[in-house]
Amino acid sequence: MANRYLLPVYKALYGRDFSYADFDQRMEMQKAIYLLQDMGVPVGDYGFRWYLHGPYSQSLQDDMHYESGRTCAELTLSKEYAERIARLHDVIHSEAKGSYSISHWVECLASLHYLRENLLGFDADEEEVIGELEKRKQHLNDHNTNVAAYSLVEGLFS
């Protein structure tokens, strides 16, 4: 299945063309599409599950491979969806990411959201979600950055 939104969405969020050969870019795409889909932006209908680097979709991985190297289509979305993409762009490029690379930052954001929405109890609080993130992902060990990420990702859905 082709998904002509992937390349232009990636470019809009990260300011560069997507390369399937780059692991970090594949991870960035996975996390961005996961978040956008949960924000209600019609960027596909992917099922995500927990994997090594957080939320992961094999069908999205297949679509990324298929689209890689193709010409980036023009992205035309409603004002509402464009604003949601812009909000995620601002969170991705926030100074709050501290010392995390962009790929680790979006991994942190998407993982926090996935843990809260899918793996922990509905009554899990911020401290529990961040604690679970830090237990599962020892490379995401900057607690203050994780607290900031939790707040920012919550803001995407309010």
N, C-alpha and C positions, 0 to 999 in steps of 0.2 A: 504494500500500500504506500503510495506516495503521499507525503505531507509537505506541501509547498510553503507552509507557514514556518517551518523549522529554521531555515536559513535566514530569512528576514527578521524573525523574532530574535534569534541569536545576535545578529548584527545590531539590532536596536538596543538590546540589553548590554552587550559587551563592547560595542564599537569596533568590532573587527569581524572578518569573515571566519566562518567555521571550518575547521579541519578535522576530519574524522580520525586522522592519524595521531592526533594529539589527545592523550588520555585526559588531561585536565579539561580540555574543551568538551570532550564527550561528557565528563562529569558535570561541567557547568550547564550543558544543555539538559541533561537529565533533571538536575535540581530546578532549573528555571521552568521547564515545562511542567514539572510536578506542581510547583507553586502557582504558576499561572492557571493551570487547569483547576486547582482548588479555589482560585480567586474568581473562577467563572469565565475566564477568557477562553474562547473556543479554539484552542490550539491542538486539538486531538482528543481522542477518547482512550487514554492509556490507563491500564491497570498497573499500579505500583505495588511493590512488596519491599520489605526490608532486606538489604544486602550489605556487603562490606562497607560501602561508602554512603549508606542511607537509602532513601527511596530510589528504586530502580525499576525500569520497565524494559523487558526484552523486546517488545514490539516497537517501542520508541528507539531502542538501539538499532533495530533492523531498519527503521525509517531513516535514521541518521546516516547509516551506511549507504542506503539507496540514494539519498539526497546529496551526499558529499560530492563536491566537485561540480555540481550543477550550477547553473546561473541563478543568482539570488533574485527571486521574484520581488516585485514591489509589494509592500505590505499595506493593505487597505483594510482598516478596521473602523468600527464605529468610534465616536469620541469617547464613550464610556470605556471601551476595551483599550483604546490607545492610552487613556489616563491610567488604567491599571498597570499596563506595561511600563509606563513612565514612573509610577510609584515603585514598582519592583526595581527598575533601573536605579532609582535614587537610593534604595536600600542596599543594593549590590555595591554601589560606589560610595557608600557612607564611610566617613572617617571612623565610625564605631568599629570597623573591622580590625582595628589595631594592627597587630603584626601578622594576622592571617593573610595568606595569599587569597586572591579572588576565588579560586577553586575551593580552598578550605572554608572560606567565608560562606559561600553558597551551600556547601555541604553542611555546615553548621546550621544555617537558617532552615534548610529543607528538613534536616534530621530532627531539629527541635519540633518543627510543626508535625512531622510524621509520628514522632514518639507520642506527642500529646494527643493527636487525633486518632491514632490507630493501635498503639501498643500499650499505652498506660491506661489506667482506669479513668473514667470520665471526670473524676474528682481530683485528679493529679494536679498539684499546684506547681508553680514556677520552680521552686526549689527541687522538687522531685524530678521534674522533666530535665532540668539542667544537670542534676546529679546522674541521671540515667545516661544522658549524652556523654558526660565525662567518663563514666564507667565503660561505655561501649567504644568510645573513640578517644583513646589516650593522646592522640596527636592534637586534639582540640582541647587543650588543657589551660587556656587562659580564661579563668573563671569570670573576670570582669567583662571580657569580650563576649562570653557566652550569655551573660546577663543582658548585655546590650542587644545581642542578637535576638534573644527571647522577646524582648520588648518590641523591637522593630518588626519581627515576623508577626507578632500578635496584631500590630497596627495595620498590617496588610489585609487583615480579615475583619476589621471593625468598621 
